[in-house]
Amino acid sequence: MKEFVLKCSLYTLRGMMSFIYFFIKLFPIKSNKVLMISRQSNEPSIDFKVLRDEMLKSNPNTQVKMLCKKIPKKIWKRIGYCFYIIKCMYHISTSNVCIVEGYVIPVSALKHKKRLVIVQNVKNIFANFKIIIDTCKLMKYNENAQKLYICYMCKQSNERILC
């Protein structure tokens, strides 16, 4: 019975998020906006900082937004986290590229615009270099963002790939 109630409440929450996100998706996409989002810590990781710096160095017109916040342990703070999720949904819907570190609820649970490209940034990103490069090449999105990401990865792994 307890499991049934939990599943019902999770489906209800997902339905409410989908309803809210339906209206948030009406906002236009900003073609130069890149969102970096994480639940791993309350501060951006080193990977995020380096990637942001490389993006801004390559194209100063790029608007980089970083959202990093852990889920709080106290119940009353989790209610405030719900408003943070709505903020995340807005930034996801107006971004062209979303770089995710770990599992992020609004990215995983909602259906997004077709133009949104989601890139999974894992902690051991450089071990998965070949997989990430192949994924980036298969994706059809802003070629400058793709080249920047691939070139950044080339520098970090000391491999030579034509960018």
Stockholm file with secondary structure:
# STOCKHOLM 1.0

chainA/1-163         MKEFVLKCSLYTLRGMMSFIYFFIKLFPIKSNKVLMISRQSNEPSIDFKVLRDEMLKSNPNTQVKMLCKKIPKKIWKRIGYCFYIIKCMYHISTSNVCIVEGYVIPVSALKHKKRLVIVQNVKNIFANFKIIIDTCKLMKYNENAQKLYICYMCKQSNERILC
#=GR chainA/1-163 SS CHHHHHHHHHHHHHHHHHHHHHHHTTSCCCTTEEEEEESSCSSCCHHHHHHHHHHHHHCTTCEEEEEECCCCSSHHHHHHHHHHHHHHHHHHHHCSEEEEESCCHHHHHSCCCTTCEEEEECTTGGGGHHHHHHHHHHSCSCHHHHHHHHHHHHHHHTCCCCC
#=GC SS_cons         CHHHHHHHHHHHHHHHHHHHHHHHTTSCCCTTEEEEEESSCSSCCHHHHHHHHHHHHHCTTCEEEEEECCCCSSHHHHHHHHHHHHHHHHHHHHCSEEEEESCCHHHHHSCCCTTCEEEEECTTGGGGHHHHHHHHHHSCSCHHHHHHHHHHHHHHHTCCCCC
//
